[in-house]
Amino acid sequence: MGLSERDRAILEFEGSWWTETGLKESAIKARFRMSASSYRRILAVLMESEEAASVAPLLIRRLRRDRDLRRRARFEGRPADGAGGRRVR
């Protein structure tokens, strides 16, 4: 089946969005002409795709790890930043 050009562009953008100026949401709207929530839905599907994992393995691995950390933190009732409810200075 393969990834579409839009899917590949999303993976490329997600791997380097912080190098652009401005807010990520603004860049998503300008570049892909979609809302940030639509972008996140597409990215979530791509994260489960073996095709995306073969195109951008490090990115997909990082995104999955971050997602799993957030899920675990919600389940355990603590902040996702690893502070465990403690104040970080």
Phi, psi and omega in degrees: 000307177082163179271145176284167176299321179296318179299316179296321179294321178296316178298317179297315180297314182298330179283348184213019185299330184291348179279348179271155178276154177091184182281147179299317181300321178293319179294322178298312181298316182290318186279318187251353181054049177212163178285162178296325180291322176295318178301313181296323177296315179297317179298322178297320177293317179297325180298334180268355184274128175292330178296317178295322179295330179281332179280318183224069187298319181292318178298311182296319177299317179295315180297318178295318179298315179298317178299315181295322177296318178295318178298315180297319180296318178296318181297320182274355177071036178229164180297146181288347182281359178087003183286342178064029180086351178282156176279127180259130180253000000 
